[in-house]
C-alpha cells in the first residue's frame, strides 16, 4: 500500500514538474521571438542588476533630477538678472 502511494506521488510530482518546465520554456520562447536576442540580453541584465542596485539607482535619479532642476532654474534666474 505504501509503495503504491509512493509511486503515485512520484508520478504526480514528475508530471507536474514536466508541465511547469514546458510552461516556463514557452514563456521564454515568446519574448525571444518578439524582441530578439539582444533585447533578451538587456532584459536579463536589468533583472540581474535591479534588485542589487535598484534603490541606489532610484536615489541617484531623484538626486540628479533635483540637481538638474535647480541648475536649470538657477541658469534662468541668472539670465533674467543680466537683462
N, C-alpha and C positions, 0 to 999 in steps of 0.2 A: 504494500500500500504506500509506504513512504517513498519507495523507489519510483513508483509510477507518478506520484505527485512531484517528485524532484525532476523527473524527465519532462513532465508537462510544464512546470515553471521554467525550466531551462529553455524549452522550445519557445515559450511565450516571450521570454526575455531576449532571445536571439532574434525572433521575428520582429519585435518592436525596435530593436537596435538596427536591424537592416532597414526597416521602414524609415526611421529617423535619419539614417545615413543617406538614403535616396532623396528625402525631402531636403536635407542640407546641401546635397550636390545640385539639386535643381535650383536652389536659391543662389548658389554660386555661379551656375552656368548662365542664368538670366542676366545678371548685371554685366558679366563679361561680354555678352553679346550686345548689350546696349551701349556701354561706354568704352569698351576695348581694354586692352592690356595696360596701357598707360594710365587710364582712368582708374583701373583697379589698383595699380601700384600707388597712386596718390591716395585713394580711399584707405588702403591698408596703412599707409604712412600716417594719415591723420588719426585713424582709430588706434594706432600704436602710441602716438605722442599725446593725444588729447587727455587721457587720464593722468598722465605724468606731468604735463606742463600746462594743463588747461587753466588752472587758477592763476598761475604766473602770467600766462598769455592774456587772460582776461584783465588782470590788474594793469598790465603794461598797455593794453589797448585803451583802457579807460584813462590812464595817466597821459598817454600820448595824445589822445583826443582832447583832453582838457588843456594840455600844454599848447597844442596846436591852435585851439580856440583862443587861448589867451594871447598867443603870439600874433595871430591874425587881427584880433581886436586891438591890440597894442599898436600894431602897424597902421591900422586905420586911424587910430587916435593920433598918432604922430603925423600922419598925412594931413589930417584936419587941422592940427595945430600949426603946421607950416604955412597953411594958406591964410 
